Amino acid sequence: QVRLVESGGGLVQAGGSLTLSCVDSGRNFEYHGMAWFRQAPGKEREAVAAVSWGGRRTLYADAVKGRFTISRHRAKNTMDLQMNNLKPEDTAVYYCAAEEGVYGSGTLEEHLYTYWGQGTQVTVSS
């Protein structure tokens, strides 16, 4: 069964940290590029960070560079997003996603992602 499950969201004060995790429960995406996206209320979904299938290449949206770190642990079939120095504007539902094709290099282009998790809420208070 194709399934991505996010966890780790919650409420945190500005300046705080959270780590989101995405589990590939069916071990379906070991060779796929993956990414985190987010959608704030009333806004379109946007890319946050992406990682290549092998975990060596990463990309970040300008808004999170220097604060967020994406990583994947293929042996555990997980992908993490370490979020530091959180800001109220980081408040959103965060989704993990996997690219359609294999051996993906990781991209911030949303249309290349076919598989999505259900999302986890992150709320940053000021």
MDAnalysis code that builds the backbone (N, CA, C; Angstrom):
import MDAnalysis as mda
import numpy as np

u = mda.Universe.empty(378, n_residues=126, atom_resindex=np.repeat(np.arange(126), 3), trajectory=True)
u.add_TopologyAttr("name", ["N", "CA", "C"] * 126)
u.add_TopologyAttr("resid", np.arange(1, 127))
u.add_TopologyAttr("resname", ["GLN", "VAL", "ARG", "LEU", "VAL", "GLU", "SER", "GLY", "GLY", "GLY", "LEU", "VAL", "GLN", "ALA", "GLY", "GLY", "SER", "LEU", "THR", "LEU", "SER", "CYS", "VAL", "ASP", "SER", "GLY", "ARG", "ASN", "PHE", "GLU", "TYR", "HIS", "GLY", "MET", "ALA", "TRP", "PHE", "ARG", "GLN", "ALA", "PRO", "GLY", "LYS", "GLU", "ARG", "GLU", "ALA", "VAL", "ALA", "ALA", "VAL", "SER", "TRP", "GLY", "GLY", "ARG", "ARG", "THR", "LEU", "TYR", "ALA", "ASP", "ALA", "VAL", "LYS", "GLY", "ARG", "PHE", "THR", "ILE", "SER", "ARG", "HIS", "ARG", "ALA", "LYS", "ASN", "THR", "MET", "ASP", "LEU", "GLN", "MET", "ASN", "ASN", "LEU", "LYS", "PRO", "GLU", "ASP", "THR", "ALA", "VAL", "TYR", "TYR", "CYS", "ALA", "ALA", "GLU", "GLU", "GLY", "VAL", "TYR", "GLY", "SER", "GLY", "THR", "LEU", "GLU", "GLU", "HIS", "LEU", "TYR", "THR", "TYR", "TRP", "GLY", "GLN", "GLY", "THR", "GLN", "VAL", "THR", "VAL", "SER", "SER"])
u.atoms.positions = np.array([
    [0.849, -1.190, 0.000],
    [0.000, 0.000, 0.000],
    [0.880, 1.233, 0.000],
    [0.562, 2.161, -0.886],
    [1.309, 3.400, -0.956],
    [0.842, 4.308, 0.151],
    [1.761, 4.651, 1.058],
    [1.333, 5.460, 2.186],
    [2.486, 6.262, 2.760],
    [2.281, 7.564, 2.865],
    [3.205, 8.466, 3.525],
    [2.499, 9.041, 4.744],
    [3.144, 8.989, 5.881],
    [2.523, 9.449, 7.125],
    [3.440, 10.437, 7.821],
    [2.919, 11.649, 8.043],
    [3.690, 12.692, 8.721],
    [3.394, 12.682, 10.221],
    [4.347, 13.157, 10.987],
    [4.165, 13.342, 12.429],
    [5.110, 14.432, 12.900],
    [4.886, 14.894, 14.128],
    [5.798, 15.855, 14.731],
    [5.304, 17.281, 14.784],
    [4.156, 17.532, 14.189],
    [3.626, 18.885, 14.230],
    [3.159, 19.253, 15.626],
    [2.844, 20.534, 15.811],
    [2.371, 20.983, 17.112],
    [2.401, 22.484, 17.233],
    [2.244, 22.941, 18.460],
    [2.249, 24.370, 18.775],
    [3.583, 24.725, 19.413],
    [4.210, 25.776, 18.914],
    [5.498, 26.204, 19.442],
    [5.573, 27.726, 19.408],
    [6.335, 28.287, 20.321],
    [6.511, 29.742, 20.327],
    [7.527, 30.161, 19.272],
    [7.402, 31.386, 18.842],
    [8.370, 31.927, 17.887],
    [9.782, 31.787, 18.442],
    [10.691, 31.383, 17.577],
    [12.060, 31.139, 17.994],
    [12.329, 29.712, 18.393],
    [11.275, 28.934, 18.539],
    [11.416, 27.542, 18.949],
    [11.723, 26.625, 17.781],
    [11.746, 25.326, 18.077],
    [12.103, 24.310, 17.085],
    [11.107, 23.160, 17.102],
    [10.976, 22.523, 15.953],
    [10.191, 21.297, 15.803],
    [10.885, 20.431, 14.773],
    [10.690, 19.121, 14.898],
    [11.164, 18.191, 13.877],
    [9.987, 17.391, 13.354],
    [9.749, 17.493, 12.066],
    [8.709, 16.712, 11.413],
    [9.331, 15.439, 10.832],
    [8.562, 14.370, 10.860],
    [9.007, 13.117, 10.266],
    [7.957, 12.592, 9.305],
    [8.421, 11.939, 8.263],
    [7.544, 11.321, 7.276],
    [7.989, 9.871, 7.124],
    [7.067, 8.965, 7.349],
    [7.377, 7.544, 7.246],
    [6.771, 6.977, 5.967],
    [7.588, 6.293, 5.226],
    [7.156, 5.574, 4.036],
    [6.844, 4.152, 4.489],
    [5.616, 3.957, 4.937],
    [5.293, 2.704, 5.606],
    [5.360, 1.499, 4.687],
    [5.208, 1.716, 3.397],
    [5.233, 0.600, 2.469],
    [6.563, 0.419, 1.775],
    [7.546, 1.186, 2.187],
    [8.868, 1.155, 1.558],
    [8.748, 1.281, 0.045],
    [7.933, 2.241, -0.373],
    [7.675, 2.424, -1.798],
    [8.582, 3.457, -2.441],
    [9.201, 4.316, -1.644],
    [9.864, 5.490, -2.188],
    [11.356, 5.540, -1.910],
    [11.930, 4.394, -1.706],
    [13.352, 4.320, -1.405],
    [14.190, 4.955, -2.504],
    [13.734, 4.891, -3.733],
    [14.499, 5.409, -4.862],
    [13.876, 6.647, -5.495],
    [13.040, 7.326, -4.736],
    [12.362, 8.519, -5.246],
    [12.857, 9.779, -4.534],
    [12.928, 10.873, -5.265],
    [13.145, 12.153, -4.612],
    [11.924, 12.494, -3.770],
    [12.144, 13.208, -2.668],
    [11.050, 13.533, -1.771],
    [11.160, 14.987, -1.334],
    [10.068, 15.487, -0.777],
    [10.051, 16.898, -0.396],
    [9.018, 17.163, 0.684],
    [9.158, 18.332, 1.291],
    [8.150, 18.878, 2.189],
    [7.522, 20.094, 1.524],
    [6.202, 20.154, 1.635],
    [5.446, 21.309, 1.190],
    [4.627, 21.806, 2.384],
    [4.093, 23.015, 2.259],
    [3.224, 23.526, 3.305],
    [2.131, 24.394, 2.705],
    [1.021, 24.464, 3.431],
    [-0.089, 25.308, 2.994],
    [-0.657, 26.038, 4.197],
    [-0.562, 27.350, 4.145],
    [-1.126, 28.198, 5.191],
    [-2.570, 28.522, 4.853],
    [-3.379, 28.874, 5.839],
    [-4.785, 29.207, 5.587],
    [-4.918, 30.318, 4.556],
    [-5.738, 30.075, 3.556],
    [-5.983, 31.081, 2.545],
    [-4.886, 31.257, 1.518],
    [-3.871, 30.414, 1.590],
    [-2.752, 30.529, 0.656],
    [-2.573, 29.236, -0.134],
    [-1.863, 29.338, -1.237],
    [-1.564, 28.156, -2.029],
    [-0.457, 27.327, -1.367],
    [-0.459, 26.059, -1.696],
    [0.587, 25.192, -1.186],
    [1.925, 25.598, -1.799],
    [2.983, 25.570, -0.999],
    [4.299, 25.972, -1.480],
    [5.344, 24.959, -1.055],
    [6.395, 24.881, -1.847],
    [7.490, 23.979, -1.524],
    [8.330, 24.548, -0.395],
    [8.829, 23.666, 0.454],
    [9.673, 24.065, 1.574],
    [11.098, 23.567, 1.364],
    [11.240, 22.259, 1.130],
    [12.556, 21.664, 0.960],
    [12.421, 20.338, 0.231],
    [13.480, 19.950, -0.469],
    [13.477, 18.698, -1.219],
    [14.803, 17.987, -1.023],
    [14.765, 16.657, -1.201],
    [15.975, 15.852, -1.042],
    [15.981, 14.790, -2.134],
    [17.168, 14.497, -2.649],
    [17.306, 13.501, -3.703],
    [17.095, 12.094, -3.162],
    [16.958, 11.137, -4.067],
    [16.683, 9.769, -3.643],
    [17.800, 9.236, -2.752],
    [19.027, 9.623, -3.015],
    [20.145, 9.137, -2.224],
    [20.426, 9.974, -0.990],
    [19.743, 11.124, -0.883],
    [19.909, 11.957, 0.300],
    [21.043, 12.955, 0.239],
    [21.788, 12.971, -0.857],
    [22.967, 13.842, -0.903],
    [22.662, 15.247, -1.385],
    [21.617, 15.408, -2.171],
    [21.287, 16.729, -2.734],
    [20.040, 17.260, -2.045],
    [20.126, 18.512, -1.602],
    [18.985, 19.141, -0.954],
    [18.732, 20.511, -1.559],
    [17.488, 20.923, -1.532],
    [17.067, 22.236, -2.007],
    [16.145, 22.851, -0.968],
    [16.188, 24.175, -0.858],
    [15.353, 24.865, 0.113],
    [14.707, 26.092, -0.517],
    [13.496, 26.372, -0.079],
    [12.862, 27.630, -0.442],
    [13.597, 28.760, 0.280],
    [13.625, 29.919, -0.344],
    [14.350, 31.055, 0.240],
    [13.858, 31.385, 1.653],
    [12.561, 31.204, 1.867],
    [11.971, 31.596, 3.149],
    [12.477, 30.774, 4.332],
    [13.051, 29.588, 4.046],
    [13.454, 28.709, 5.147],
    [14.953, 28.423, 5.150],
    [15.677, 28.926, 4.169],
    [17.114, 28.672, 4.109],
    [17.800, 29.146, 5.384],
    [18.668, 28.297, 5.892],
    [19.398, 28.631, 7.103],
    [18.656, 28.301, 8.386],
    [17.372, 27.965, 8.273],
    [16.577, 27.638, 9.467],
    [16.087, 26.188, 9.450],
    [15.797, 25.654, 8.280],
    [15.261, 24.299, 8.156],
    [16.321, 23.391, 7.537],
    [16.286, 22.119, 7.946],
    [17.180, 21.111, 7.379],
    [16.388, 19.866, 7.055],
    [16.490, 19.431, 5.794],
    [15.813, 18.210, 5.361],
    [16.829, 17.078, 5.319],
    [16.384, 15.889, 5.697],
    [17.263, 14.725, 5.650],
    [16.408, 13.480, 5.478],
    [17.024, 12.438, 4.991],
    [16.305, 11.184, 4.877],
    [17.177, 10.044, 5.383],
    [16.499, 9.037, 5.892],
    [17.178, 7.894, 6.476],
    [16.613, 6.656, 5.802],
    [17.291, 6.227, 4.761],
    [16.730, 5.191, 3.900],
    [16.559, 3.869, 4.618],
    [17.437, 3.583, 5.544],
    [17.316, 2.315, 6.280],
    [16.028, 2.282, 7.097],
    [15.579, 3.460, 7.535],
    [14.362, 3.550, 8.342],
    [13.146, 3.963, 7.517],
    [13.377, 4.224, 6.235],
    [12.290, 4.691, 5.369],
    [11.640, 5.955, 5.891],
    [12.449, 6.880, 6.379],
    [11.906, 8.118, 6.912],
    [12.593, 9.338, 6.297],
    [11.895, 10.440, 6.349],
    [12.433, 11.727, 5.933],
    [12.064, 12.726, 7.015],
    [13.017, 13.552, 7.413],
    [12.785, 14.508, 8.488],
    [12.908, 15.937, 7.989],
    [12.295, 16.848, 8.738],
    [12.474, 18.273, 8.504],
    [12.721, 18.907, 9.859],
    [13.960, 19.278, 10.110],
    [14.316, 19.963, 11.345],
    [14.068, 21.446, 11.128],
    [13.218, 22.023, 11.962],
    [12.834, 23.428, 11.809],
    [13.285, 24.211, 13.039],
    [14.175, 25.151, 12.834],
    [14.693, 25.987, 13.923],
    [14.284, 27.436, 13.714],
    [14.358, 28.201, 14.796],
    [14.032, 29.625, 14.740],
    [12.701, 29.850, 14.017],
    [11.694, 29.141, 14.445],
    [10.393, 29.212, 13.786],
    [9.767, 30.589, 13.938],
    [9.030, 30.977, 12.913],
    [8.369, 32.279, 12.877],
    [6.867, 32.072, 12.716],
    [6.064, 33.039, 13.126],
    [4.611, 32.892, 12.948],
    [4.214, 32.613, 11.510],
    [4.962, 33.140, 10.568],
    [4.641, 32.908, 9.156],
    [4.957, 31.489, 8.700],
    [5.559, 30.679, 9.551],
    [5.772, 29.274, 9.237],
    [4.541, 28.439, 9.570],
    [3.551, 29.051, 10.176],
    [2.321, 28.339, 10.520],
    [1.636, 27.825, 9.268],
    [1.381, 26.522, 9.230],
    [0.798, 25.893, 8.045],
    [0.594, 24.410, 8.317],
    [-0.110, 23.759, 7.399],
    [-0.130, 22.301, 7.366],
    [1.035, 21.870, 6.494],
    [1.855, 20.993, 7.023],
    [3.045, 20.524, 6.315],
    [2.789, 19.125, 5.760],
    [3.144, 18.950, 4.477],
    [2.924, 17.688, 3.784],
    [4.253, 17.129, 3.288],
    [4.410, 15.824, 3.371],
    [5.534, 15.196, 2.687],
    [5.015, 14.616, 1.381],
    [5.911, 14.522, 0.415],
    [5.529, 14.067, -0.908],
    [6.684, 13.319, -1.555],
    [6.340, 12.445, -2.492],
    [7.342, 11.690, -3.229],
    [7.140, 11.902, -4.726],
    [8.273, 11.982, -5.450],
    [8.206, 12.181, -6.882],
    [7.632, 10.955, -7.585],
    [7.129, 11.185, -8.771],
    [6.563, 10.100, -9.553],
    [7.634, 9.124, -10.003],
    [8.729, 9.610, -10.540],
    [9.762, 8.743, -11.101],
    [10.816, 8.347, -10.091],
    [11.592, 7.348, -10.454],
    [12.669, 6.891, -9.580],
    [13.959, 7.665, -9.854],
    [14.866, 7.562, -8.898],
    [16.175, 8.211, -8.964],
    [16.051, 9.720, -9.153],
    [15.041, 10.279, -8.515],
    [14.843, 11.717, -8.602],
    [15.911, 12.480, -7.838],
    [16.252, 13.649, -8.355],
    [17.287, 14.463, -7.728],
    [16.725, 15.385, -6.668],
    [15.420, 15.362, -6.491],
    [14.805, 16.277, -5.545],
    [14.533, 17.595, -6.237],
    [13.323, 18.066, -6.166],
    [12.941, 19.296, -6.847],
    [11.883, 20.020, -6.039],
    [11.792, 21.323, -6.244],
    [10.762, 22.117, -5.574],
    [9.546, 22.316, -6.475],
    [9.539, 21.619, -7.611],
    [8.437, 21.731, -8.562],
    [7.296, 20.819, -8.132],
    [6.225, 21.377, -7.663],
    [5.132, 20.599, -7.084],
    [4.512, 19.623, -8.082],
    [4.441, 19.999, -9.351],
    [3.743, 19.155, -10.318],
    [4.448, 17.825, -10.559],
    [5.681, 17.691, -10.097],
    [6.413, 16.442, -10.269],
    [6.147, 15.444, -9.139],
    [5.371, 15.849, -8.163],
    [5.078, 14.983, -7.019],
    [3.699, 14.373, -7.162],
    [3.648, 13.071, -7.042],
    [2.404, 12.340, -7.232],
    [1.839, 11.797, -5.934],
    [2.708, 11.475, -4.989],
    [2.290, 10.801, -3.765],
    [2.405, 11.767, -2.593],
    [1.331, 11.837, -1.804],
    [1.245, 12.833, -0.741],
    [0.771, 12.199, 0.562],
    [1.270, 12.741, 1.658],
    [0.747, 12.373, 2.959],
    [-0.470, 13.216, 3.297],
    [-1.026, 12.983, 4.487],
    [-2.232, 13.693, 4.905],
    [-1.936, 15.038, 5.551],
    [-0.716, 15.253, 5.947],
    [-0.338, 16.544, 6.517],
    [-0.295, 16.554, 8.039],
    [0.508, 17.458, 8.572],
    [0.584, 17.671, 10.012],
    [0.619, 19.174, 10.278],
    [-0.142, 19.603, 11.274],
    [-0.285, 21.043, 11.539],
    [0.888, 21.557, 12.363],
    [1.448, 22.666, 11.922],
    [2.465, 23.389, 12.687],
    [1.932, 24.786, 12.951],
    [1.894, 25.164, 14.219],
    [1.407, 26.482, 14.607],
    [2.480, 27.175, 15.430],
    [2.870, 28.366, 14.992],
    [3.901, 29.134, 15.681],
    [3.261, 30.395, 16.246],
    [3.298, 30.518, 17.548],
    [2.705, 31.689, 18.203],
    [3.746, 32.787, 18.382],
    [3.272, 34.012, 18.327],
    [4.191, 35.163, 18.457],
    [4.374, 35.568, 19.905],
])
